């Protein structure tokens, strides 16, 4: 379904940092809540149950943003969570909110790159991600690193925004550029990366129907509830850019070109694999 295997836009960690350090990051929290992913608590619960998160688990949340999912998992399931993110402002805010909720004994945050994770091999029971790996430039390397830091029989559990249908080169560039994605993977593409890394794929699910409904919800929220506040705080240019971009994504979702998926994988009982 991709236009050209290996094709990607020139977005880097620096570009993502710029997005989430400025007003755009605030806008996404306004639209989606502090978990900054589709479905909020409900979707976090579904993924946690499918991953089998238990009280004694040590979880790595890759691209942890404001730490919303980390705090929810600790409060709901009693696990230990480490959040990894490349944006210092997000890490600092996650720490502040976590301290405010008295959860610092159960959650730590690390500033770092998902493609070179600052952790020893076999450190985590579960590697976790929610709607954020679309920002990662090399998803094959991301999967290799996830495999490396997992304990034997550990679980990778994640959701992500996907390309689910054919699109023109212009559409592909516009959709990815609006979000600062280097590219979107496909559901089958992620499955292949997981298998090539050595993970057993336990589940893959297309969530695109629900994704389309949420795209409409976010556009309605922007236009009806958030418009006046955004215009007052940030001006007409930002609002118009957000509205135009969301309209483009709503159209692409309605046409079956973009969507979302959930994948669960399991590491074998072998400790390490070399690349």
N, C-alpha and C positions, 0 to 999 in steps of 0.2 A: 504493500500500500504506500510505502514511502516513495518520494519522487526519485531518489537516487541513494543507494546504500552508502552510508557514511557522510551524507550531506548534513551540514550544520551551519548555523549562523555564528558570527564571531562575538558571542556573549561570553564573558568570563565571570569569575567570582567577584571581581571588582565592579562589574556592571550590576550584579545582583545586590552587592553591598550598597551601591548607590540607590537602587530602587527602595530597599527596605530601611535605609537610613533617613529617607526623605518622606514627604507627604503621601507617596503612593503606598508605602507600607502601612501607614495609618489608615488609609482608605480601605485596604484589604481587610484590616481588622474590623472596621466599621461595617463592611459588607458581610463578613463571614464569622465574626466573633473571634475571641482571642486564640482559639485553636487554629484559625486560618486554614481550614480545609473544609471540603464539602461535607455537610451532614453533622458537624459538631460532635457533641457527646455521643449521640446515637451511633454514628459511624465508628467512633473510637471503641465503643463497647463491642460492636460486631467484630472488628478486627482483633481486639484483645481476646475475645472468646474463641475465635478461630485459631489464634496463635497459641491458645492454652496458657495465657499468662496466669501465674500463681504467685503466692505470697513470697516464696523464696527465690523468685527469678530476679536476675540482673539484666536489665533492658538497656539497649543503646538506641536512643532516638536520633536518627541521622537527619540533619537539617531541622533542628528542634525549635527554631524561631523563638517565640515568646514563652515557650515552655508550657503552653496550655495542655497539650496531651500528656506531658510528663506529670504534671500535678494531678490531672484527672486519674491517671493510671495508679499513682501512689495512693490516692485517697480511696479509690474504688477497689483496688486489688491488693494493696499492701506490698507491692514489689519495690525494688530499688531501681532508679533510672539515672542514666547519664545522658545528658543532652549534648549533641555535637552540632555546632553551627559556625559558619564562616563570617557572620556579620556581628561585629563587636557590640553594636548598639542593641541588637536583639538579645545577645547573651547577657548584657548588663541589665536590660529590662526584665529578662527571665529570672535572673538572680534576685532582683528587687522584689518581684511579685512572689517568688518562692519564699523569700525571707518573711514577707508580710503574712504569708499563710502558715508560717512555722513548719515548713517542710524541708529545711536544709539538711536534716539528718538522712533523708531518703533520696534527695536529688542533688546531683552535681552537674555543672555545665563546663564544657570545654570549648574554647575557640579553636577551630581547626578545619581542615580540608577533608571532605568525604572521600577524596581520591588518594589520600595519604593519612589514614586515620591514626591519631597519636595514642594507640593502644596496643598492648601485647596480643599475640595470637591466642585464641581460645579464651577470651575474657568475658564473653557475654552469652547468656542463654537465648536471648532474642535480639535480633536487629530489626528495627522498626522504622517505618517512614509513612508519612501521610501527605500526599498531594504536593510533594516538594522535590522529588528526584527528577522532575522535568527540568529543573534548573541546572542539573549536573551535566557537565560537558562530555564526560566519558562514562557512559552507563555500564560498559563492560568492566572497566576498572573499578567502578563503584561496587559492582556485584562481587568482584574478586576480593576487594577489601572487606566487604560484608562477610563473605565466606571465611576469610582469614581470622577475623576477630571473634567468630562464633565458636562456642564450645562444641565438641562432638555431639551430634544429634540436636544441635541448636536449630532455631527457627528464624527464617527471614519472613517478615510479614509487612506488606506495604500496599498502599493505594497510590495511584498516580493519574495525572491527566495524560490522555493518549490521542494519537491519530488513529481513527477507526475507519476512515473511508478515503477515497481518492480525492485529491484537490489539485488545483492548478499551482504552478510555481509561485504565482503572485499571491494566491490565498495562503499557501504554506508560509511564505515569508512574512506576510502581514499578521497572521495569527500568532506566529512565534515571536515576532518582533514586539507586538503589543505587550506580551507577557515577559519579555526578556529571556525566553527559552532558547537555548542553542538548537534544540530540536525536541520533538515529542517522539517517544518510542511507541510501538504498537504492542498490543497484548501478546501476540505471537512472538514479537521481537524480545520482549522481556522473558517470556517462557524459554526461548532459545538461549538467552544470556545466562539464565539460571542453570539450565541443564549443562551448558558448556563449562560453567564454573565448578560443577560437581554437585549442585543442589538437586534433590528430588522435588519436583513440583507437585505439591499436594493439592493445590487448588488454584484455578484462575477463573475469574468471573468478570464478565462485561457489565459495568454499571452505568452504561451510557444513557439509558432512559432516565434514570434518576439524575444524572449529571445535567441533562437538558432541562429538566424541571427546575433544578437549582439555578441554572444560568438565567432562566426567566425570572426567578425569584430575586436574584441579585440585581437584575436590571430594574425591576419594579421598585425594589428598596432604594436604589440609587435615585431614581426619578421622582419617587413620591415621598420618601422619608428623609433622605440625606441631602437632597439638592440644595435647599436653602442654607444649610450649615456649611456645605462645601463651598458654595459660592461666596459666602461671607468670610470664611476662614482662608480659602486658597484661591478664589477667583474663578472666573468663567472659563479660562483656558484649561485648567485641570479638569473641571467638571465635564466640559465638552469632549476632551480626550478620553476620559473614562467612559462616558456615555457612548461615544462612537466605537470604542474598543469592545465594550460589552455587547453592543448591537451586532458587531461583526461575529463575536463568539456565539451569541444566541442563534444567529443565522446558520453558522457552520454546524452547531449542535443539532438544530432542527433538520438540517440536510444530511445528518449522519456522517459528518466528516471528522468531528472531534468528540471525545467522550472520556471515560474514566474506567479504570479497572482495579481489581483487587487480586493480589497474588500471595500465596503462601508456599514457602519452600523449606526443605529440611536438609541439614548437613548430615553426611554419613557419620559412622562412628570412628572414622579416621581423624586424627588430630590436625593434620596439615596437608596442604597441597602446594606444589611449587609452580611458578609461572615463568 
